[in-house]
């Protein structure tokens, strides 16, 4: 006897009001923006759908772990940028071509 295990999932995230959003969504985004200005944070709205259904608590734990992973990636990127900035500052001659290429690509 053979049994097939099936599941599906979808997650969407947005940091701004989506075009064509209804009045309720528009009001929610206005309140999020106001809260962001008050506390200096950033708001992200997410929706998820899974089959079979998982509870809100389990989904929240997954989202939290995802943010923890994103935090690690941001820390690594900031560290690499700091290292690159220090190298460029200490060894300008090595990066002379890089600086002239960057300036040319801005135009």
N, C-alpha and C positions, 0 to 999 in steps of 0.2 A: 504494500500500500504506500502510495506517495502522497505527501502533503506539501503544499506550497504556502510559504509564509509571505504575506503581503502587508505592506505598510506604505504610507505616504506622509509627507510633511511639507509644510510651506511656512516660511516666515517672511514678513515684510517689515521694513523699518523706514521711517521718514523723519527728517528733522525740519520739515516745513510742510505747510498745507498743500495738499495735492490739488491740481487743477480740477475744477468741476465739483469740489467738495460742497456738501450741503451746509445749511445754516448752523446746524449743531456742531459739525466739524470745524467750521470757521470760528465759531465762538470758543471752542476748546483750544484752538491754536492761538487765538488772541490771549486767552488766559495763560497759556504756556509761555508765550513771549513776555507777558507782564511778569510772571514769576521769574523768568530768566533774568530780566532786568533788575528785579528786586534782590535776588540772591546770587546773581553772577554765574548761575549754572547754565547748563544746556539741556534742552528737553528733546527726547527722542520717543516717538510713539511706535510701538510695535504690535503687530497682530500675528497670531500663529494659528495653524490648523493642523491637526494630526489625525491620522486614522491608523490604528485605533486611538481613541481619545486618551490624552494624558491630562492629569490634573493641573490646575493653575500653579500649585506649589512646585511641582516637578519642572514645569516650564520656566518658572521664575528662577529656579536653581540653575537651569541650563543657560539662561540669559546672563545671569550673574557670572557664571564661569566663563562665558564668552567675553564679558567685559574684563575679567581678570586676565585672560589671554591677550586681549587688545592692549591692556596696560603694559604687559611684558613686552609686546612688540613696539609700543611707543617708547618705552624706556630704552630698548635696544637701538631704535632709530635715533633718538636724541643723543645717546652715547656715541654712536658712529658719526653723527654730524659734529659733535664736539671734538672728536678726534680729528676729523677732516679739517675743521676750522683751525685747530692748533697746528696741524701740519702745514696748512697753507700760510699761516702767520709766521711760522718759524723757517719755512723753506720756500719763500716766494718764487725763487727762480725755477723750482721744479713745477710750479703750477702756472707759469707765465702763459703757456699755450692754452691752458684750461680757462684762465680769466679772459683772454682775448676771444676765445670761442663763445663763452657765455655772453660777453658783451655784444658780439655779432649776432647771436641768435635772438636777442631781445628786440632787435630792430626789424 
